[in-house]
Amino acid sequence: MNEIEAAADMIIRSKRLVVFTGAGMSTESGISDFRSPGGVWSRFDSSELTFQKFLASEEGREKYWEFSNSSWGEMAAAQPNPGHNAIAELDRLGRLDCVITQNIDGLHQRSGIPEEKVIELHGTAWWVNCLECGQRYPREQIQERLGAGIKVPRCDSCGGIMKPATISFGQAMPERETRQAEAKAAACDLFLVAGSSLVVYPAAQMPLIAKESGAKLIIINLTPTPHDPYADITIHGKTGPALPQIVERVKALS
Ligand SMILES: [Zn+2]
């Protein structure tokens, strides 16, 4: 049995599958991450984009919004790739408990996975929050203001500072989502990592929580991860070809 067949076999035997996705899935949809050469990140200094700098001055907020505005185009245009669609197919087959994602692009929801089954650890770029009163605005609405020349948008209700609903460098992880994700990792019997190098907290911890609770672990990532030694199956490659192959096999055998 090769790795694809073994992974499909494990999914068929699983009663509670949690899929964990990272930047690798987004880059396959054309969204650059901070490692992508020539991407939007290369034109900005990430140390200028911390949450602290955003809060500290109007200049810091202007810089952040400039960055956020430049990265929005590729985010808004991105489509779910075959990897996303394969995970959505697992859901339609009744084989998915939930997706935990580090990605902020909303592509899992757009591939057809219900909102309540997607735990977004780093927030979402599709909403903008007022940091004072908590009002939420659809991103498109705020993009119109940026397009009209407003450099730092303010809340309509209270005039407060607004920020995309993503977790920035230096910003605390969302408590509710982190706790939910930890609980899901602890309760699953199969934890499948897709496109994450598992180096940043809390991503790094999730597979270990699952493993310590007795779950099997599958890791699909282009490059080796620090958790490969704990994995039952490791596939070094892109998720776009690997996940559909696995899901085809699941469908053929079930
Ligand atoms: Zn407000």
Residues whose N, C-alpha, C, O or C-beta is under 5 A from the ligand:
A	BS01	ZN	C130 E132 C133 G134 Q135 C155 S157 C158 G159 G160
